[in-house]
Amino acid sequence: MAPYLPAPFLDWMFGLPLPMFAAIRRAYELARKIEDQAIQDLAQSEDSNERSFEHLYAKILAQNSKRALSPDELAMQTNLVLIAGQDTTANTLAFALTELARQPALQDALRGEIRKARLEPATDYDSLPLLNAVIKEALRLLPAEPIGDKIAHVDLTLPLSRPVTLSDGRVVDQLFVPKGQLVGLAFAGYQRYVTSHCCASALISAHPSGGTRWGPEPEAFNPYRWIEGKVGVSEPMATSPYAHLLAFSNGPHVCLGWRFAILEMQVILAELVPKFVFKIPDDPALAMRFRFANTLMPCNDKGEKRAWLAVERVQDL
């Protein structure tokens, strides 16, 4: 909807005294501080290293550049990098650790897999099936970006995977999308999709997946679905950079840092899980809740961004 709203209205809306907009304003202020500090450091530095952070800002702000950004535009881009490169990965890690805390046996199995791998001369994170299955399942069940949108630049006719009966009784097998149409994308919905058409019973009897893209009980956190080959058995899957998931979007606007995000999660989980035991706090008030404010984030009962876990050091280290 935002592309269709006038800029003055958006400015007024983001100034409203609501927690969600207050968080956005704080992020913008932080981005401006980072930008100002980088420019100040550049002015005081004699370092001509073209790979430095400050040099990047200087190139972007260069007045002789045809694509130079204003300080405000640069602050917004810095804000985007902060959110996309930090909050999404951190939130996904919080979701993964919470699910591991809810399933002690799963946590123990992951700890054992990582410890065994550490006995090898070099750890190849991609070769650890359960570690990667936990990450995939966290991204599937609780994607940091649960929704998105696209705008059609040309008239499109999209084929449907199966015929759909409309409210007026017509049955269609394709969908016309006119140029300029805003299309909402339910990433989280796709990643929990359950087959519900007339042939579902045949699919269930023919496939161990239970007739879904994601295996039985797609609403449950079960990393073993990725190891046991129950994903994508009976349903067509999306084309995406990682595990047929839309957590990193798709197409020309796919997340540029998706591989780095996966590596971050692999390394952090591989470091934390062997050394610490994560448990759900006894106090129900500390139970994780969810809130959507640009990204899906963990929060407490007051809506504040929190992810409470009881943490103990592993005794047999």
RAPE-V911147 format. One record per helix or strand of 2 or more residues. SS is the DSSP state (A for helix, B for strand). FROM is the first residue (numbers start at 1). TO is the last residue. If there is no record, write none. Layout:
# RAPE-V911147
SS;FROM;TO + SS;FROM;TO
This chain:
# RAPE-V911147
A;2;4 + A;7;14 + A;19;44 + A;53;61 + A;71;102 + A;104;118 + A;125;127 + A;129;141 + B;147;151 + B;156;165 + B;171;177 + B;182;186 + A;187;190 + A;200;206 + A;224;227 + A;251;253 + A;258;272 + B;276;279 + A;284;286 + B;289;292 + B;296;299 + B;310;313
